[in-house]
Amino acid sequence: GFVYWLGADNLGRDLWTRTLYGTRVSIAVALVAGTVSLVVGVVYGIAAGYWGGRVDDIMMRIVDFLYGLPLLIVVILVQVYFKSLDRSSNEAGLVSFLVDIDQAMGGMFFIFVILGALSWLSMARIARGQTLSIKEKEFVEAAKSIGARPQRIILKQILPNILGPCLVQETLEIPGYILTEAFLSFIGLGVNAPTPSWGIMINEAFQGLRSHPYALVPPAVALTLTVLAFNFLGDGLRDAFDPRLRE
């Protein structure tokens, strides 16, 4: 027969297997949201910081406005709206197409979209600040004096010098993405059952806490260790890119 290394839940499903499969959801959210945040935030921040003036003012006011939106509440509202749509209706158009994509991805599509759409704001501020500092350096002024085009200056001079701090910050943001997905799944607005997710597993364990109390341990431990791992990775990258912080 089968060996259940960590036991089984109240439906007889292997907790070890479900915990491992739940890792895919968390890592997927971390990679997609982190990549979108890094790319969009760096491009937006460099554009605002390099050209400055009125362009910078307008772009950063947009960031300030979006920053005032509560990320978690926006994600919850969007998830509630799309999950409330009648999946059996004959509604056509973009909304129906997006709902079909979300269903095919197990309920992760809209989580990717919202986290990616709003998670780049902090990155844009960091990239802008770094760009404002780097563009005043002598090597950037030298590149301008020999007639280098802005695109070349950005790609060759500015981007390589700001990418380190941006990568460090993005790594430290990843635990927030993972916890957001776990919370949404816990309250029933994350991935669709029976797709394994740590949040869903924790919710199911709470419901059967009296009969299967051990079912809470595997997803909770996996979630905690993953969050700690990314935090330690971020601290290590920060020390590597800025040795002065090792003290």
C-alpha positions in Angstrom: 0.0 0.0 0.0 0.9 3.7 0.0 3.1 5.1 2.7 1.8 8.5 4.0 5.0 10.0 5.4 3.2 13.0 7.0 -0.2 11.3 7.4 -3.4 12.0 5.5 -6.1 14.6 5.7 -9.8 14.0 6.5 -10.4 13.0 2.9 -7.5 10.5 2.9 -5.2 12.6 0.7 -1.4 12.4 1.3 -0.3 15.5 3.2 3.3 15.1 2.0 2.3 15.2 -1.7 -0.1 18.0 -1.3 2.5 20.1 0.6 5.0 19.6 -2.2 2.4 20.5 -4.9 1.4 23.5 -2.8 5.0 24.7 -3.2 4.5 25.2 -6.9 1.7 27.7 -6.3 3.8 29.8 -3.9 6.9 29.7 -6.0 4.9 30.6 -9.2 3.3 33.6 -7.4 6.7 34.7 -6.1 8.4 34.4 -9.5 5.7 36.0 -11.6 4.9 38.8 -9.2 8.6 39.4 -8.5 9.5 39.5 -12.2 6.7 41.8 -13.1 7.5 44.1 -10.2 11.2 44.2 -11.0 10.8 44.8 -14.8 8.0 47.4 -14.6 9.4 49.1 -11.6 12.9 49.5 -12.9 11.8 50.7 -16.3 9.4 53.2 -14.8 11.8 54.4 -12.1 14.7 54.9 -14.6 12.5 56.8 -16.9 11.3 59.1 -14.2 14.7 59.6 -12.6 16.7 60.1 -15.8 14.4 62.6 -17.6 13.4 64.3 -14.4 11.5 67.6 -14.4 7.8 67.6 -15.3 8.1 64.0 -16.5 9.3 62.9 -13.1 6.6 64.9 -11.3 3.8 63.4 -13.3 5.1 59.8 -13.2 5.7 60.0 -9.4 2.2 61.5 -8.7 0.8 58.5 -10.5 2.8 56.2 -8.2 1.7 58.1 -5.2 -2.0 57.7 -6.2 -1.6 54.0 -6.8 0.4 53.6 -3.6 -2.7 54.8 -1.7 -4.7 51.9 -2.9 -4.8 49.0 -0.3 -3.2 46.1 -2.2 -4.9 43.3 -0.3 -8.4 44.9 -0.4 -8.0 45.5 -4.2 -7.0 41.9 -4.7 -9.9 40.6 -2.6 -12.4 42.8 -4.5 -11.2 41.6 -7.9 -11.2 38.0 -6.9 -14.7 38.3 -5.5 -15.9 39.9 -8.7 -14.5 37.4 -11.1 -15.3 34.4 -8.9 -18.9 35.5 -8.7 -19.4 35.4 -12.5 -21.6 32.6 -13.7 -19.2 30.2 -15.2 -22.0 28.5 -17.1 -23.3 31.7 -18.7 -23.0 32.5 -22.4 -21.4 35.8 -21.7 -18.8 36.6 -24.4 -16.0 39.1 -24.6 -12.8 39.8 -22.8 -14.1 39.1 -19.3 -15.3 35.6 -20.3 -11.9 35.0 -21.9 -10.0 36.1 -18.8 -12.2 33.9 -16.6 -11.5 30.9 -18.8 -7.8 31.6 -18.5 -8.1 31.8 -14.7 -10.0 28.5 -14.5 -7.3 26.9 -16.7 -4.6 28.1 -14.4 -6.4 26.9 -11.3 -7.4 30.3 -10.1 -4.0 31.9 -10.2 -4.3 34.2 -13.2 -6.0 37.1 -11.4 -3.7 36.8 -8.5 -0.8 37.2 -10.9 -2.4 40.2 -12.6 -3.2 42.2 -9.5 0.0 41.5 -7.6 2.0 42.3 -10.7 0.0 45.5 -11.4 0.5 47.0 -8.0 3.6 45.4 -6.6 6.0 47.5 -8.7 5.4 50.8 -6.9 8.1 50.4 -4.3 10.5 49.2 -6.9 9.8 52.3 -9.1 10.7 54.5 -6.1 13.9 52.7 -5.4 14.9 52.7 -9.1 14.1 56.4 -9.4 16.2 57.3 -6.3 19.2 55.2 -7.5 18.9 56.7 -11.0 18.9 60.3 -9.6 22.1 59.4 -7.8 23.9 57.6 -10.6 23.1 60.1 -13.4 25.1 62.7 -11.5 28.3 60.6 -11.5 31.3 61.6 -13.6 31.2 58.5 -15.9 27.6 59.4 -16.9 28.6 63.0 -17.6 31.5 61.7 -19.6 29.2 59.5 -21.7 26.9 62.5 -22.3 29.9 64.7 -23.3 30.9 62.3 -26.1 27.4 62.2 -27.5 26.1 58.9 -26.2 22.4 58.5 -26.7 20.1 58.3 -23.6 19.2 54.7 -24.4 22.9 53.7 -24.4 23.6 55.6 -21.2 20.6 53.9 -19.5 21.6 50.4 -20.6 25.3 50.7 -20.2 25.8 53.1 -17.3 22.7 53.3 -15.2 21.0 49.9 -15.3 24.0 47.8 -14.2 24.7 50.1 -11.3 21.1 50.1 -9.9 20.2 46.5 -10.6 21.9 45.2 -7.4 19.9 47.2 -4.9 16.7 46.5 -6.9 17.3 42.8 -6.8 17.9 42.9 -3.1 14.7 44.8 -2.5 12.7 42.5 -4.8 13.9 39.4 -3.0 12.8 40.9 0.3 9.3 41.6 -1.2 8.8 38.0 -2.2 7.6 36.7 1.2 4.8 39.3 1.1 3.6 37.8 -2.2 3.6 34.3 -0.8 1.8 35.3 2.3 -0.8 37.2 0.2 -1.5 34.2 -1.9 -1.7 31.9 1.2 -4.2 34.3 2.9 -6.4 34.5 -0.2 -6.5 30.8 -0.5 -7.2 30.5 3.2 -10.3 32.7 2.9 -11.4 30.9 -0.3 -10.4 33.6 -2.8 -7.2 32.1 -4.0 -6.6 29.0 -6.2 -9.5 26.8 -7.1 -9.9 23.4 -5.3 -8.7 20.8 -5.6 -5.5 22.6 -6.6 -3.2 22.2 -3.5 -2.2 25.4 -1.8 -0.8 26.0 1.6 -3.5 28.4 2.4 -6.2 25.9 1.4 -4.5 23.2 3.4 -4.3 25.3 6.5 -8.0 26.2 6.1 -9.0 22.5 5.8 -6.8 21.7 8.8 -8.6 24.3 10.9 -12.0 22.9 10.0 -10.9 19.4 11.0 -8.6 20.4 13.9 -10.2 18.1 16.5 -10.1 15.0 14.4 -6.8 15.6 12.4 -4.8 18.2 14.4 -1.5 17.0 12.8 -2.8 18.2 9.3 -2.0 21.8 10.2 1.7 21.2 10.7 3.1 20.4 7.2 1.6 23.4 5.3 2.3 25.8 8.2 5.9 24.7 8.5 6.4 24.8 4.8 5.0 28.3 4.6 7.2 29.5 7.5 10.4 28.0 6.2 9.8 29.4 2.7 9.2 32.9 4.0 12.3 32.7 6.2 14.4 31.3 3.3 13.6 34.3 1.1 14.2 36.7 3.9 17.6 35.1 4.5 18.3 35.2 0.8 17.5 38.9 0.6 19.8 39.6 3.6 22.6 37.6 2.0 22.2 39.5 -1.3 22.2 42.8 0.5 25.5 41.9 2.3 27.0 40.8 -1.0 26.1 43.9 -2.9 27.0 46.3 -0.1 29.8 44.9 2.1 29.6 47.9 4.4 26.4 46.4 5.9 28.2 43.3 7.1 29.3 45.2 10.2 
